[in-house]
Amino acid sequence: MLALERVNTYYGSIHAIRDVTLEVRVGEIVALVGANGAGKSTTLMTVSGVLSPRSGSVRFEGEEIAGLAAHEVVRRGIVQSPEGRRVFANLTVMENLEMGAYSRRDRLGIRKDLEMCLALFPVLGERRRLRAGALSGGEQQQLAIARSLMARARLLLLDEPSLGLAPILVDLIFEKIVEINREGITVLLVEQNARQALAIANRAYVLESGRVTATGSGRELAEDERIVEYYLGGGRSGA
């Protein structure tokens, strides 16, 4: 579904990701894990069109998308739920969800996706008339993910969905990611909690200093002594 080949992305003169090669197959959950500053979020932003790679290939369903504007990437079905949630605080929950479907014109499809989101995240239905800024952190995270789904995501890019949440809410978010995947949506997940990310991932990649240094199934990486030592010690990983 998604293939990156020898992708290099810069922030000015800073070489953020180096020759990154990875793939995401239809129906998978694929995790990117690594220390803070390893290039995980940069990889997502390169896929979503927020950043343009200086070299390398980014293909979605066989079509080159490197260099496309972010809204064009969204129209192809790749949608990112950003780190820090970034909900529209002054808009209601329903208005936030409607913003997710801003570029769509298929009213029947929008209604169907709204029903799916409210079934996945019942609290959003209960809070539908509240301003998003009045929601708890966990509720805002659910709203951010649901807003992404409203853009008719086929490949959902999740950037640190458990960041800043209490442990019980972290468990809830991971349960919801699995449910979303069961609905037929492919997921590329960047997550500070490497242990839980690997527990739900079909496959995973480890990034170090902008390079892919290890890959395997979620279970294989969770049992790798080096990965355990550097990323899973104490049950938490670096961001």
VENFENVEN-V123152 format. One record per residue. RES is the residue in one small letter. PHI is phi in whole degrees, 0 to 359 (NA if undefined). Layout:
RES PHI
RES PHI
This chain:
m NA
l 232
a 221
l 253
e 227
r 50
v 273
n 234
t 233
y 239
y 253
g 62
s 268
i 274
h 276
a 279
i 232
r 235
d 52
v 287
t 234
l 201
e 218
v 232
r 266
v 304
g 86
e 273
i 250
v 244
a 253
l 248
v 235
g 160
a 289
n 302
g 83
a 284
g 111
k 294
s 294
t 300
t 299
l 299
m 292
t 290
v 295
s 280
g 90
v 293
l 241
s 253
p 290
r 281
s 204
g 101
s 240
v 235
r 243
f 240
e 51
g 86
e 259
e 291
i 239
a 301
g 93
l 292
a 295
a 302
h 292
e 289
v 295
v 301
r 297
r 275
g 105
i 257
v 229
q 254
s 261
p 282
e 300
g 84
r 73
r 54
v 288
f 276
a 298
n 272
l 262
t 288
v 304
m 296
e 294
n 299
l 295
e 296
m 297
g 299
a 262
y 306
s 273
r 265
r 233
d 272
r 301
l 296
g 295
i 298
r 298
k 296
d 291
l 297
e 298
m 297
c 295
l 289
a 287
l 291
f 234
p 303
v 299
l 291
g 294
e 293
r 255
r 304
r 266
l 281
r 291
a 298
g 294
a 270
l 281
s 290
g 301
g 294
e 291
q 296
q 294
q 298
l 295
a 299
i 292
a 298
r 300
s 294
l 296
m 293
a 277
r 60
a 293
r 254
l 238
l 261
l 260
l 249
d 251
e 54
p 293
s 262
l 300
g 79
l 261
a 295
p 308
i 295
l 282
v 300
d 300
l 298
i 298
f 293
e 299
k 292
i 298
v 296
e 298
i 300
n 298
r 294
e 284
g 100
i 261
t 283
v 230
l 246
l 245
v 257
e 209
q 291
n 271
a 299
r 299
q 287
a 298
l 293
a 293
i 255
a 278
n 292
r 219
a 209
y 234
v 256
l 253
e 226
s 50
g 84
r 242
v 283
t 247
a 201
t 209
g 168
s 292
g 305
r 294
e 300
l 290
a 293
e 259
d 284
e 300
r 292
i 295
v 301
e 296
y 271
y 239
l 246
g 300
g 72
g 86
r 231
s 244
g 285
a 282
